[in-house]
Amino acid sequence: LLPLTLLWQRLGRGRRFVYDVRENYALNVSTQRVYGSLTRRWLAAGLRWVETRAARRAWAIILAEESYAGELPYLRDVPAGRVLVLENKYQPPPATALPRPPLAPAEPLRLLYSGTISVLNGIHQALSLAEELHRIRPGGALLTIIGFCQQPELLRLLRQVAQTRPPWLRLVLREGAPVPHAAIVAEIQQSHVGLLLYQPHLSTERCRPTKLFEYLAHGLPMLVPANPLWETLIRRYGAGLVIDLHQLPAAALALHRATDQPADGAGFYPHGVPAEAFWASEAVKLRALVDAM
């Protein structure tokens, strides 16, 4: 749509548009190996060419990540006053309660992997962690995987694992379409721990994914890898554990010990759900931008 937007602006006088940058697209294409080497280079170059022209002609630019301000080369010549950071924080539906179920010692610890299902996002680590936790915990564990998988081979692997009916795995997938967001929210509300086991990668290491804020907003404890941006939030709000992805048995044991309490809690979120997780702070900035137009 970006080339069409540029054409639309050129065909009329006084037309303004806001360029909403959701991803570092050129970096993603060039590093995630979805395409062949030559195709990656051409696509990345083409994307950057279009984005550079859009940035020059946009009335304002919205960034989904603060880190993009330093990553995107086409922003160097854009005045700071035209750039606004709006993070993907959580906007709860009206009158929605945000409960977190207590954990009984004899029931499975409910783990959640939600959103994009991929190797880069740590699906293999989630499976290994759940299996190990189920083995060492008296009440066992149950990993729910809910989301959309665009990798056919990975999807086949998940279905093959599920066909063996392991007691620690539950798949919630839809053929050819994403799962409704309301279904993901329902799973968040019924889970005990959320998994953000992203693999170290240039395209994600300086980003804070949407589900980080979703889990924060629901008071869901998390397991995250060592990442300064994520660790800051986790430690500030007591929102989970920081683990070593290369030491999953140790991570499973640490999680078992942290959650092995008879009552709801286990020391997470001692001061409650943080206001920083919600969209309200970003909405103020967006309204100011719209009013200025």
N, C-alpha and C positions, 0 to 999 in steps of 0.2 A: 504493500500500500504506500510505502514511502515515495517511490517514484511518481505515483499518481498524485500524491499530495503536492509534490513540487510542481507538477504540471498544472494542477488546479490553481495553485497560487500564481503561476506565471500568466495564466489566461485571464486573470481579473485584477483590478486595481484595489489596493488597500486590504487585500486578504491576509489574514494572520493565521498561523497554526502553531501549536505547541508540540514539540517533539518529545515523546515519552520513551525514554531509553530503559527498556526492561532487562536487557542483558548486554554483556559485552560480546556482541554477536560474532565479530571477526575473530576474537580470541577463542571463543567456543568452537567455531568451525575449524580453526587452524590447529587446535590442540586435542580435540576429543576423538579423532580418528574414526569418525562416522563415514567419511568419504576418503577416496584415494588421495595420495600425496599431491598430485598435480591439480586435481579438482579442489582440494582444500585451499591451495594457494590462490587459485583463480577466484573462488567464492569469497575468500577473506578479503582479497584486494577489491573486488567489486562491491562488497558490503561497505568497506571503509570509504570508498569513493562516494557512494550515495550518501552515507551518513555525514561525511564532511560537508557536502553541499547542503544537506538538510540543516545541519547545525548552524551554518552561516546565515541561512534564510529564515530560521525559526524565530518567532517572537520570544519564545522561552523554551528552555530545555528542562525536562523533569528526569531525574536519575533515581532508579530504584535502589541503588547502593551508593553509599558515601564514597566508597573506594573508586568508583568510576571517574570521579573528578580528577584523580591522578593517573588513571589507567588509559583513558581515551584521548588519543593525541589530538583529535579535532576540537577538543575543548580548550586547548591552550590559547587560541585566539578569540575565544568567546568571553565577553565581560562577565565577571562573577555575578553581577546582578541579574543576569538572564538565566542563571542555573539554579535549580531548586531540587533538593533531595527529599523524596517522599518514599520512605521505606514501606515494605510490604507487611505492615502490621495488621493485627486482627480486628475485624469489625464484627462483634457478635450480633445475631438477629435480635430484634426487640423482645424484651421480656424473656430472654433465654437464661436459665440457670446454668451455672457452670460447676456441677458436682464432680467430686472425685471419689470413687468407691473405696471403702475400707478394704484392707487385705487381711483375710483370715489365714492363720498358719497352715491350715489343711487345704486351702484352695490354690489353684495355679496362679503364679505371678503373671499378669497379663501384659505382655510386651506388644508394642505397636510400631510397625514400619508403614508409614503412609506417604502418599504422593508418588513422585516418579520412581519407578522400579528400575534400577540399573546397577551394573557392576560398580560404576564410579560412585554411586550413592550408597554403596556398602551393603548390598543385598546378601552377598556371600557371608560377610561378617555377622549379619543379623541372624542368618540360619545357624551358623556355628555357635554363636552365643546362646541362642535359645536352646539348642540341643544340649549344650554343656550345663546350662542353668537347670534344665529339666532333670538332668542326671543327678545334680548335687543337692537340689532343694527338695525337702520332704513333700511339699505340696505340689512340686513340679512347676512347669512354666508353659505358657501358651502364647506363641507369637502369631499375631494377626498381621497379614500383609494385605494392604488395601491401597489400590491406586491403578496406574496405567503403565504398561510396559510396552515400549516400542522396539524391543530387541527380540525377534522371534525365537532365536536359540535359547535365550534366557527364559522366555516364557514357557517353552517346551520343558526346560529343565525343572522349573518350579512345578509344573503340572506332574512331571514324572515323580518328583519328591512327594507331592501331595497324594499321588496314587498309592504310595506305600502306607498311607494313613498313619504318619507319626503322630503321637498324642500331643506333641508340642507345637503343631503347625496348623494354621487356618488361613486359607486364601479367600480373598474377596475381590474378584476381578470381573470385568465385563469385556466381552469380545468386541474389539475394534472401537471402543469408546471409553473415555475417562469415567471413573466412578463419580456419582453426584457428590458435591462437596458436603451436603448435609449428612450423607452416610459416613464420610470421614470424620466429621465433627462428632457424630454419635459414637464412633469407635474411640475417639480421643476421650470422651467423657466416661467411657467404661473401661479404660485401660489404667494400668498402674505405672508404667514406664514407657516413654517414647524413645525411639532409637534414631539418632542422627550420626550414623557411622560412615560419613563421607570419606572417601579416599583422598589423600593429599593430591591436589591438582591445581594448575594455574588458573583454571576457569572458575574455581569455587573457593579458593583459599582466602580471598579477601571479601567474600560475600556472606551475608546472613540470610539463610533461606527462610521462606515464608513460614514453614512449619516450625521453625524455632520460635517465632512469635505466637503461633497458634498454640503450641504446647505451653509456653509461658502464660498465655492468657487463660488457659484452663487449669493452671496449677499442676501440670503434669510433669513429674520428675523426668529428667532426660539423661541419656548416656551420650557423650560427645567425645570426639577425638581431641587431641591437643591442637588448639587453634586459638591464638590470642584474642581474636574478635569474639569467639564464642565463649571462651573461658571467662572473659570479663563479666558477661551476663550471668553465666552459671554460678560463679563464685559470689557475685554481688547479691544475688537473690536466693542463694542456697537452692538452686533449681535442679541439681542433679550431680552427676559424677563425671569427671574427666578421665578418660581411659586411654590405654595404649592399644591400638588396633592390632599390634603384633603379639599381645599377651592376653588373648581372649579368655583363657581359663582363669587368669587372675582377675580379669574384669567381671566375670560371672560370679566369682567368689566375693568380690567387693560389693557387688549389687545384692547378692544374697544376704550378706551381713547388714547392709544398710536398710534393707526392707524387711528383715526378719523381726518384726514387732507385732504385738497382738492388736494394736489399735491403728487407726488412720494416722499417717504422718511420716514417721521415720526420719524426722528432722529436716525435711525439705520445706522450702518456702516458709521459713520461720516468721516472716513479716507479711505473709499473704501474697496474693497475686499482684505483681508489679504493674503500675499504671503505664509504664513504658511499653508494655506489650500491645497496647491498643491503638487503634487508628485515630482516636480523637486528636492526638497531638499533630498528626499529619493533616487531618481535615482542616485545621485552622490555617495551615500554610497553603493548602489548595484553594480554600475560599478566598484568601488574600490575592492569590494569583489570578483567579477568575475575575474578581472585582476590578483588578488593575487592567484587565483587557477591555 
